[in-house]
Amino acid sequence: MCGQPWPCAPAKVGLLDDYSAFPSLLMLYLSSQMHACWEDYAARTGDVPPDLGERFLSWARR
C-alpha cells in the first residue's frame, strides 16, 4: 500500500488493467466499493467526505 486513500494511483492503474475488457464491470465494482466506504465513514464518524464520487468513479469514466 502506498498510504494514500484507496483507490490510489497504483490501484487505479491495476484496476484499469484488470478491467480493460469490461469497463462497465469496473464501474459496478467501484460503485460497490464506494458504497462500502460511505457506510464505513458514516458508521465511524457520522459524516461522509464530499469527494467520494470523484475519488471512486470519475477517473474510471475517462
PDB file of N, CA, C and O in Angstrom:
ATOM      1  N   MET A   1       0.839  -1.201   0.000  1.00  0.00           N
ATOM      2  CA  MET A   1       0.000   0.000   0.000  1.00  0.00           C
ATOM      3  C   MET A   1       0.871   1.247   0.000  1.00  0.00           C
ATOM      4  O   MET A   1       1.959   1.263   0.576  1.00  0.00           O
ATOM      5  N   CYS A   2       0.387   2.264  -0.639  1.00  0.00           N
ATOM      6  CA  CYS A   2       1.155   3.496  -0.757  1.00  0.00           C
ATOM      7  C   CYS A   2       0.816   4.502   0.342  1.00  0.00           C
ATOM      8  O   CYS A   2       1.487   5.527   0.463  1.00  0.00           O
ATOM      9  N   GLY A   3      -0.214   4.227   1.144  1.00  0.00           N
ATOM     10  CA  GLY A   3      -0.584   5.132   2.218  1.00  0.00           C
ATOM     11  C   GLY A   3      -1.609   6.181   1.835  1.00  0.00           C
ATOM     12  O   GLY A   3      -2.077   6.925   2.697  1.00  0.00           O
ATOM     13  N   GLN A   4      -1.968   6.257   0.565  1.00  0.00           N
ATOM     14  CA  GLN A   4      -2.975   7.202   0.096  1.00  0.00           C
ATOM     15  C   GLN A   4      -4.353   6.553   0.176  1.00  0.00           C
ATOM     16  O   GLN A   4      -4.451   5.326   0.194  1.00  0.00           O
ATOM     17  N   PRO A   5      -5.423   7.353   0.225  1.00  0.00           N
ATOM     18  CA  PRO A   5      -6.768   6.763   0.224  1.00  0.00           C
ATOM     19  C   PRO A   5      -7.001   5.929  -1.035  1.00  0.00           C
ATOM     20  O   PRO A   5      -6.580   6.295  -2.132  1.00  0.00           O
ATOM     21  N   TRP A   6      -7.673   4.815  -0.850  1.00  0.00           N
ATOM     22  CA  TRP A   6      -7.972   3.928  -1.965  1.00  0.00           C
ATOM     23  C   TRP A   6      -9.141   4.483  -2.762  1.00  0.00           C
ATOM     24  O   TRP A   6     -10.076   5.002  -2.154  1.00  0.00           O
ATOM     25  N   PRO A   7      -9.142   4.407  -4.048  1.00  0.00           N
ATOM     26  CA  PRO A   7      -8.118   3.838  -4.903  1.00  0.00           C
ATOM     27  C   PRO A   7      -7.018   4.852  -5.199  1.00  0.00           C
ATOM     28  O   PRO A   7      -7.261   5.902  -5.795  1.00  0.00           O
ATOM     29  N   CYS A   8      -5.830   4.523  -4.779  1.00  0.00           N
ATOM     30  CA  CYS A   8      -4.676   5.382  -5.006  1.00  0.00           C
ATOM     31  C   CYS A   8      -4.196   5.197  -6.454  1.00  0.00           C
ATOM     32  O   CYS A   8      -4.726   4.361  -7.186  1.00  0.00           O
ATOM     33  N   ALA A   9      -3.209   5.968  -6.851  1.00  0.00           N
ATOM     34  CA  ALA A   9      -2.729   5.917  -8.240  1.00  0.00           C
ATOM     35  C   ALA A   9      -2.306   4.510  -8.671  1.00  0.00           C
ATOM     36  O   ALA A   9      -2.694   4.073  -9.755  1.00  0.00           O
ATOM     37  N   PRO A  10      -1.522   3.781  -7.858  1.00  0.00           N
ATOM     38  CA  PRO A  10      -1.164   2.418  -8.287  1.00  0.00           C
ATOM     39  C   PRO A  10      -2.385   1.501  -8.401  1.00  0.00           C
ATOM     40  O   PRO A  10      -2.444   0.665  -9.303  1.00  0.00           O
ATOM     41  N   ALA A  11      -3.343   1.646  -7.510  1.00  0.00           N
ATOM     42  CA  ALA A  11      -4.555   0.826  -7.587  1.00  0.00           C
ATOM     43  C   ALA A  11      -5.350   1.150  -8.845  1.00  0.00           C
ATOM     44  O   ALA A  11      -5.893   0.245  -9.479  1.00  0.00           O
ATOM     45  N   LYS A  12      -5.428   2.413  -9.212  1.00  0.00           N
ATOM     46  CA  LYS A  12      -6.151   2.807 -10.420  1.00  0.00           C
ATOM     47  C   LYS A  12      -5.543   2.171 -11.659  1.00  0.00           C
ATOM     48  O   LYS A  12      -6.260   1.677 -12.530  1.00  0.00           O
ATOM     49  N   VAL A  13      -4.227   2.187 -11.733  1.00  0.00           N
ATOM     50  CA  VAL A  13      -3.547   1.576 -12.881  1.00  0.00           C
ATOM     51  C   VAL A  13      -3.873   0.085 -12.936  1.00  0.00           C
ATOM     52  O   VAL A  13      -4.196  -0.447 -13.999  1.00  0.00           O
ATOM     53  N   GLY A  14      -3.787  -0.584 -11.789  1.00  0.00           N
ATOM     54  CA  GLY A  14      -4.089  -2.010 -11.741  1.00  0.00           C
ATOM     55  C   GLY A  14      -5.530  -2.311 -12.095  1.00  0.00           C
ATOM     56  O   GLY A  14      -5.805  -3.261 -12.827  1.00  0.00           O
ATOM     57  N   LEU A  15      -6.457  -1.507 -11.582  1.00  0.00           N
ATOM     58  CA  LEU A  15      -7.872  -1.721 -11.871  1.00  0.00           C
ATOM     59  C   LEU A  15      -8.178  -1.507 -13.344  1.00  0.00           C
ATOM     60  O   LEU A  15      -8.914  -2.289 -13.946  1.00  0.00           O
ATOM     61  N   LEU A  16      -7.623  -0.459 -13.923  1.00  0.00           N
ATOM     62  CA  LEU A  16      -7.840  -0.215 -15.353  1.00  0.00           C
ATOM     63  C   LEU A  16      -7.309  -1.373 -16.185  1.00  0.00           C
ATOM     64  O   LEU A  16      -7.914  -1.755 -17.187  1.00  0.00           O
ATOM     65  N   ASP A  17      -6.188  -1.924 -15.773  1.00  0.00           N
ATOM     66  CA  ASP A  17      -5.615  -3.070 -16.481  1.00  0.00           C
ATOM     67  C   ASP A  17      -6.488  -4.307 -16.287  1.00  0.00           C
ATOM     68  O   ASP A  17      -6.814  -5.003 -17.249  1.00  0.00           O
ATOM     69  N   ASP A  18      -6.865  -4.575 -15.033  1.00  0.00           N
ATOM     70  CA  ASP A  18      -7.662  -5.769 -14.733  1.00  0.00           C
ATOM     71  C   ASP A  18      -9.020  -5.765 -15.433  1.00  0.00           C
ATOM     72  O   ASP A  18      -9.509  -6.815 -15.848  1.00  0.00           O
ATOM     73  N   TYR A  19      -9.618  -4.601 -15.562  1.00  0.00           N
ATOM     74  CA  TYR A  19     -10.965  -4.489 -16.126  1.00  0.00           C
ATOM     75  C   TYR A  19     -10.969  -3.901 -17.536  1.00  0.00           C
ATOM     76  O   TYR A  19     -12.006  -3.430 -18.004  1.00  0.00           O
ATOM     77  N   SER A  20      -9.836  -3.923 -18.211  1.00  0.00           N
ATOM     78  CA  SER A  20      -9.744  -3.275 -19.526  1.00  0.00           C
ATOM     79  C   SER A  20     -10.756  -3.829 -20.528  1.00  0.00           C
ATOM     80  O   SER A  20     -11.248  -3.086 -21.378  1.00  0.00           O
ATOM     81  N   ALA A  21     -11.067  -5.091 -20.445  1.00  0.00           N
ATOM     82  CA  ALA A  21     -12.024  -5.691 -21.376  1.00  0.00           C
ATOM     83  C   ALA A  21     -13.475  -5.487 -20.935  1.00  0.00           C
ATOM     84  O   ALA A  21     -14.405  -5.715 -21.709  1.00  0.00           O
ATOM     85  N   PHE A  22     -13.661  -5.051 -19.673  1.00  0.00           N
ATOM     86  CA  PHE A  22     -15.005  -4.933 -19.118  1.00  0.00           C
ATOM     87  C   PHE A  22     -15.154  -3.633 -18.314  1.00  0.00           C
ATOM     88  O   PHE A  22     -15.335  -3.690 -17.098  1.00  0.00           O
ATOM     89  N   PRO A  23     -15.082  -2.480 -18.960  1.00  0.00           N
ATOM     90  CA  PRO A  23     -15.137  -1.211 -18.223  1.00  0.00           C
ATOM     91  C   PRO A  23     -16.435  -1.015 -17.445  1.00  0.00           C
ATOM     92  O   PRO A  23     -16.434  -0.352 -16.408  1.00  0.00           O
ATOM     93  N   SER A  24     -17.534  -1.577 -17.923  1.00  0.00           N
ATOM     94  CA  SER A  24     -18.783  -1.422 -17.171  1.00  0.00           C
ATOM     95  C   SER A  24     -18.715  -2.195 -15.856  1.00  0.00           C
ATOM     96  O   SER A  24     -19.299  -1.763 -14.862  1.00  0.00           O
ATOM     97  N   LEU A  25     -18.022  -3.316 -15.834  1.00  0.00           N
ATOM     98  CA  LEU A  25     -17.851  -4.058 -14.587  1.00  0.00           C
ATOM     99  C   LEU A  25     -16.951  -3.305 -13.613  1.00  0.00           C
ATOM    100  O   LEU A  25     -17.131  -3.391 -12.398  1.00  0.00           O
ATOM    101  N   LEU A  26     -15.989  -2.573 -14.149  1.00  0.00           N
ATOM    102  CA  LEU A  26     -15.161  -1.729 -13.280  1.00  0.00           C
ATOM    103  C   LEU A  26     -16.027  -0.699 -12.578  1.00  0.00           C
ATOM    104  O   LEU A  26     -15.862  -0.472 -11.380  1.00  0.00           O
ATOM    105  N   MET A  27     -16.943  -0.074 -13.295  1.00  0.00           N
ATOM    106  CA  MET A  27     -17.821   0.916 -12.679  1.00  0.00           C
ATOM    107  C   MET A  27     -18.712   0.277 -11.618  1.00  0.00           C
ATOM    108  O   MET A  27     -18.934   0.875 -10.565  1.00  0.00           O
ATOM    109  N   LEU A  28     -19.219  -0.910 -11.870  1.00  0.00           N
ATOM    110  CA  LEU A  28     -20.023  -1.612 -10.868  1.00  0.00           C
ATOM    111  C   LEU A  28     -19.190  -1.931  -9.627  1.00  0.00           C
ATOM    112  O   LEU A  28     -19.645  -1.736  -8.500  1.00  0.00           O
ATOM    113  N   TYR A  29     -17.983  -2.416  -9.838  1.00  0.00           N
ATOM    114  CA  TYR A  29     -17.099  -2.733  -8.718  1.00  0.00           C
ATOM    115  C   TYR A  29     -16.785  -1.480  -7.899  1.00  0.00           C
ATOM    116  O   TYR A  29     -16.873  -1.492  -6.671  1.00  0.00           O
ATOM    117  N   LEU A  30     -16.422  -0.413  -8.584  1.00  0.00           N
ATOM    118  CA  LEU A  30     -16.087   0.825  -7.883  1.00  0.00           C
ATOM    119  C   LEU A  30     -17.294   1.402  -7.156  1.00  0.00           C
ATOM    120  O   LEU A  30     -17.158   1.951  -6.062  1.00  0.00           O
ATOM    121  N   SER A  31     -18.460   1.282  -7.749  1.00  0.00           N
ATOM    122  CA  SER A  31     -19.682   1.761  -7.089  1.00  0.00           C
ATOM    123  C   SER A  31     -19.938   1.001  -5.795  1.00  0.00           C
ATOM    124  O   SER A  31     -20.309   1.594  -4.782  1.00  0.00           O
ATOM    125  N   SER A  32     -19.740  -0.306  -5.829  1.00  0.00           N
ATOM    126  CA  SER A  32     -19.955  -1.099  -4.615  1.00  0.00           C
ATOM    127  C   SER A  32     -18.905  -0.773  -3.556  1.00  0.00           C
ATOM    128  O   SER A  32     -19.212  -0.745  -2.364  1.00  0.00           O
ATOM    129  N   GLN A  33     -17.683  -0.529  -3.983  1.00  0.00           N
ATOM    130  CA  GLN A  33     -16.632  -0.150  -3.028  1.00  0.00           C
ATOM    131  C   GLN A  33     -16.897   1.236  -2.439  1.00  0.00           C
ATOM    132  O   GLN A  33     -16.637   1.467  -1.259  1.00  0.00           O
ATOM    133  N   MET A  34     -17.414   2.156  -3.255  1.00  0.00           N
ATOM    134  CA  MET A  34     -17.756   3.481  -2.767  1.00  0.00           C
ATOM    135  C   MET A  34     -18.877   3.397  -1.739  1.00  0.00           C
ATOM    136  O   MET A  34     -18.843   4.086  -0.719  1.00  0.00           O
ATOM    137  N   HIS A  35     -19.859   2.561  -2.003  1.00  0.00           N
ATOM    138  CA  HIS A  35     -20.964   2.389  -1.064  1.00  0.00           C
ATOM    139  C   HIS A  35     -20.461   1.838   0.273  1.00  0.00           C
ATOM    140  O   HIS A  35     -20.881   2.304   1.333  1.00  0.00           O
ATOM    141  N   ALA A  36     -19.566   0.851   0.227  1.00  0.00           N
ATOM    142  CA  ALA A  36     -18.993   0.291   1.450  1.00  0.00           C
ATOM    143  C   ALA A  36     -18.192   1.351   2.202  1.00  0.00           C
ATOM    144  O   ALA A  36     -18.249   1.426   3.430  1.00  0.00           O
ATOM    145  N   CYS A  37     -17.457   2.157   1.471  1.00  0.00           N
ATOM    146  CA  CYS A  37     -16.682   3.240   2.089  1.00  0.00           C
ATOM    147  C   CYS A  37     -17.620   4.255   2.738  1.00  0.00           C
ATOM    148  O   CYS A  37     -17.373   4.709   3.856  1.00  0.00           O
ATOM    149  N   TRP A  38     -18.680   4.603   2.045  1.00  0.00           N
ATOM    150  CA  TRP A  38     -19.686   5.538   2.549  1.00  0.00           C
ATOM    151  C   TRP A  38     -20.247   5.038   3.884  1.00  0.00           C
ATOM    152  O   TRP A  38     -20.329   5.784   4.860  1.00  0.00           O
ATOM    153  N   GLU A  39     -20.628   3.761   3.903  1.00  0.00           N
ATOM    154  CA  GLU A  39     -21.182   3.185   5.128  1.00  0.00           C
ATOM    155  C   GLU A  39     -20.167   3.173   6.255  1.00  0.00           C
ATOM    156  O   GLU A  39     -20.516   3.425   7.408  1.00  0.00           O
ATOM    157  N   ASP A  40     -18.916   2.883   5.934  1.00  0.00           N
ATOM    158  CA  ASP A  40     -17.863   2.848   6.941  1.00  0.00           C
ATOM    159  C   ASP A  40     -17.646   4.227   7.556  1.00  0.00           C
ATOM    160  O   ASP A  40     -17.589   4.361   8.778  1.00  0.00           O
ATOM    161  N   TYR A  41     -17.526   5.249   6.714  1.00  0.00           N
ATOM    162  CA  TYR A  41     -17.371   6.616   7.219  1.00  0.00           C
ATOM    163  C   TYR A  41     -18.567   7.021   8.066  1.00  0.00           C
ATOM    164  O   TYR A  41     -18.400   7.583   9.149  1.00  0.00           O
ATOM    165  N   ALA A  42     -19.762   6.742   7.586  1.00  0.00           N
ATOM    166  CA  ALA A  42     -20.969   7.133   8.301  1.00  0.00           C
ATOM    167  C   ALA A  42     -21.039   6.456   9.668  1.00  0.00           C
ATOM    168  O   ALA A  42     -21.440   7.082  10.650  1.00  0.00           O
ATOM    169  N   ALA A  43     -20.654   5.192   9.735  1.00  0.00           N
ATOM    170  CA  ALA A  43     -20.697   4.458  10.998  1.00  0.00           C
ATOM    171  C   ALA A  43     -19.627   4.959  11.973  1.00  0.00           C
ATOM    172  O   ALA A  43     -19.869   5.038  13.177  1.00  0.00           O
ATOM    173  N   ARG A  44     -18.448   5.296  11.452  1.00  0.00           N
ATOM    174  CA  ARG A  44     -17.352   5.712  12.326  1.00  0.00           C
ATOM    175  C   ARG A  44     -17.432   7.171  12.739  1.00  0.00           C
ATOM    176  O   ARG A  44     -17.169   7.507  13.894  1.00  0.00           O
ATOM    177  N   THR A  45     -17.794   8.037  11.807  1.00  0.00           N
ATOM    178  CA  THR A  45     -17.710   9.471  12.087  1.00  0.00           C
ATOM    179  C   THR A  45     -19.052  10.188  12.013  1.00  0.00           C
ATOM    180  O   THR A  45     -19.192  11.306  12.510  1.00  0.00           O
ATOM    181  N   GLY A  46     -20.040   9.544  11.394  1.00  0.00           N
ATOM    182  CA  GLY A  46     -21.328  10.195  11.192  1.00  0.00           C
ATOM    183  C   GLY A  46     -21.307  11.187  10.048  1.00  0.00           C
ATOM    184  O   GLY A  46     -22.309  11.849   9.780  1.00  0.00           O
ATOM    185  N   ASP A  47     -20.184  11.294   9.377  1.00  0.00           N
ATOM    186  CA  ASP A  47     -20.034  12.229   8.269  1.00  0.00           C
ATOM    187  C   ASP A  47     -19.345  11.498   7.122  1.00  0.00           C
ATOM    188  O   ASP A  47     -18.551  10.583   7.340  1.00  0.00           O
ATOM    189  N   VAL A  48     -19.658  11.911   5.912  1.00  0.00           N
ATOM    190  CA  VAL A  48     -19.081  11.285   4.722  1.00  0.00           C
ATOM    191  C   VAL A  48     -18.336  12.348   3.931  1.00  0.00           C
ATOM    192  O   VAL A  48     -18.878  13.429   3.700  1.00  0.00           O
ATOM    193  N   PRO A  49     -17.094  12.066   3.504  1.00  0.00           N
ATOM    194  CA  PRO A  49     -16.349  13.042   2.704  1.00  0.00           C
ATOM    195  C   PRO A  49     -17.101  13.379   1.416  1.00  0.00           C
ATOM    196  O   PRO A  49     -17.650  12.484   0.774  1.00  0.00           O
ATOM    197  N   PRO A  50     -17.134  14.635   1.037  1.00  0.00           N
ATOM    198  CA  PRO A  50     -17.884  15.039  -0.158  1.00  0.00           C
ATOM    199  C   PRO A  50     -17.242  14.598  -1.473  1.00  0.00           C
ATOM    200  O   PRO A  50     -17.874  14.703  -2.525  1.00  0.00           O
ATOM    201  N   ASP A  51     -16.018  14.112  -1.438  1.00  0.00           N
ATOM    202  CA  ASP A  51     -15.316  13.782  -2.676  1.00  0.00           C
ATOM    203  C   ASP A  51     -15.350  12.299  -3.046  1.00  0.00           C
ATOM    204  O   ASP A  51     -14.586  11.868  -3.910  1.00  0.00           O
ATOM    205  N   LEU A  52     -16.213  11.517  -2.416  1.00  0.00           N
ATOM    206  CA  LEU A  52     -16.198  10.074  -2.697  1.00  0.00           C
ATOM    207  C   LEU A  52     -16.517   9.756  -4.155  1.00  0.00           C
ATOM    208  O   LEU A  52     -15.890   8.866  -4.731  1.00  0.00           O
ATOM    209  N   GLY A  53     -17.459  10.445  -4.760  1.00  0.00           N
ATOM    210  CA  GLY A  53     -17.764  10.208  -6.167  1.00  0.00           C
ATOM    211  C   GLY A  53     -16.569  10.481  -7.058  1.00  0.00           C
ATOM    212  O   GLY A  53     -16.267   9.711  -7.970  1.00  0.00           O
ATOM    213  N   GLU A  54     -15.902  11.571  -6.787  1.00  0.00           N
ATOM    214  CA  GLU A  54     -14.695  11.917  -7.549  1.00  0.00           C
ATOM    215  C   GLU A  54     -13.614  10.863  -7.324  1.00  0.00           C
ATOM    216  O   GLU A  54     -12.978  10.395  -8.269  1.00  0.00           O
ATOM    217  N   ARG A  55     -13.421  10.503  -6.082  1.00  0.00           N
ATOM    218  CA  ARG A  55     -12.364   9.561  -5.711  1.00  0.00           C
ATOM    219  C   ARG A  55     -12.592   8.175  -6.297  1.00  0.00           C
ATOM    220  O   ARG A  55     -11.640   7.531  -6.737  1.00  0.00           O
ATOM    221  N   PHE A  56     -13.827   7.707  -6.310  1.00  0.00           N
ATOM    222  CA  PHE A  56     -14.100   6.344  -6.728  1.00  0.00           C
ATOM    223  C   PHE A  56     -14.518   6.205  -8.183  1.00  0.00           C
ATOM    224  O   PHE A  56     -14.195   5.194  -8.806  1.00  0.00           O
ATOM    225  N   LEU A  57     -15.221   7.174  -8.749  1.00  0.00           N
ATOM    226  CA  LEU A  57     -15.848   6.949 -10.052  1.00  0.00           C
ATOM    227  C   LEU A  57     -15.345   7.815 -11.194  1.00  0.00           C
ATOM    228  O   LEU A  57     -15.173   7.317 -12.307  1.00  0.00           O
ATOM    229  N   SER A  58     -15.111   9.064 -10.956  1.00  0.00           N
ATOM    230  CA  SER A  58     -14.859   9.975 -12.080  1.00  0.00           C
ATOM    231  C   SER A  58     -13.634   9.601 -12.899  1.00  0.00           C
ATOM    232  O   SER A  58     -13.646   9.754 -14.120  1.00  0.00           O
ATOM    233  N   TRP A  59     -12.608   9.131 -12.277  1.00  0.00           N
ATOM    234  CA  TRP A  59     -11.377   8.794 -13.006  1.00  0.00           C
ATOM    235  C   TRP A  59     -11.577   7.592 -13.926  1.00  0.00           C
ATOM    236  O   TRP A  59     -10.907   7.480 -14.952  1.00  0.00           O
ATOM    237  N   ALA A  60     -12.489   6.699 -13.566  1.00  0.00           N
ATOM    238  CA  ALA A  60     -12.669   5.472 -14.366  1.00  0.00           C
ATOM    239  C   ALA A  60     -13.517   5.706 -15.618  1.00  0.00           C
ATOM    240  O   ALA A  60     -13.558   4.847 -16.499  1.00  0.00           O
ATOM    241  N   ARG A  61     -14.179   6.830 -15.709  1.00  0.00           N
ATOM    242  CA  ARG A  61     -15.016   7.135 -16.883  1.00  0.00           C
ATOM    243  C   ARG A  61     -14.203   7.679 -18.035  1.00  0.00           C
ATOM    244  O   ARG A  61     -14.699   7.765 -19.159  1.00  0.00           O
ATOM    245  N   ARG A  62     -12.986   8.040 -17.780  1.00  0.00           N
ATOM    246  CA  ARG A  62     -12.161   8.678 -18.808  1.00  0.00           C
ATOM    247  C   ARG A  62     -11.643   7.700 -19.824  1.00  0.00           C
ATOM    248  O   ARG A  62     -10.933   8.091 -20.751  1.00  0.00           O
TER     249      ARG A  62
END
